[in-house]
Amino acid sequence: MRTTADYIEAVKARYGLDSWAATARYLGVSDQSVRLWRRGHSMQDWTALRVAELLGICPARVLADVAAERSEIPEVQAAWQYAADRLAENRTE
């Protein structure tokens, strides 16, 4: 499962951003949000859509990963992860 932290790191790397504060500004969120995401919190759905756009990947894939990350029930998390994996295989944008 790709986590919010994985996606944020990918945005930072792809756009050559030199700090987490710069990454936050690029995404249009607060530094606090990025700090929380890096510590394991999940991003909001609208941010997931922005991240998908910036990375050129299927928005549904990012949303499914975020839903899996948010879930506290292992069976629900597994179902979301299954959906995310299928979306990655069938990459439709």
Stockholm file with secondary structure:
# STOCKHOLM 1.0

chainA/1-93         MRTTADYIEAVKARYGLDSWAATARYLGVSDQSVRLWRRGHSMQDWTALRVAELLGICPARVLADVAAERSEIPEVQAAWQYAADRLAENRTE
#=GR chainA/1-93 SS CCCHHHHHHHHHHHTTCCSHHHHHHHHTCCHHHHHHHHTTCCCCHHHHHHHHHHHTCCHHHHHHHHHHHHCCSHHHHHHHHHHHHHHHHTCCC
#=GC SS_cons        CCCHHHHHHHHHHHTTCCSHHHHHHHHTCCHHHHHHHHTTCCCCHHHHHHHHHHHTCCHHHHHHHHHHHHCCSHHHHHHHHHHHHHHHHTCCC
//
